[in-house]
Amino acid sequence: MRSRPNTTQRGYGAAHQALRRRWTSQVERGEVTCWRCGRLIPPGAKWDLGHDDRDRSITRGPEHLRCNRSTASHRAGRRARRAVQRDYRSPLW
């Protein structure tokens, strides 16, 4: 089984983490809208610093956790993980 790429390889290295820290105070004050859906990210809500869907080297900005994790790229990963989990099940179950 292949190991998962580290955070830097997945686009979440030091530069991404520093940019997220710079956005944090504005997001926590409720001053930022989700770049994906355009709605306000309310104070206290969980959020991600989202990448472009086609080019992960481009950071688009803060987005709702749900908006980010419902993208096609995340769905493909969930399907792959479920397929691997099914492979380990006994055919007798």
Secondary structure, DSSP 8 states (H G I E B T S, - for coil): ------TTTTT-SHHHHHHHHHHHHHHHTT--B-TTT--B--TT--EEEEE-SS-TTSEEEEEEHHHHHTSHHHHHHHHHHHHHHHHTS-TT-
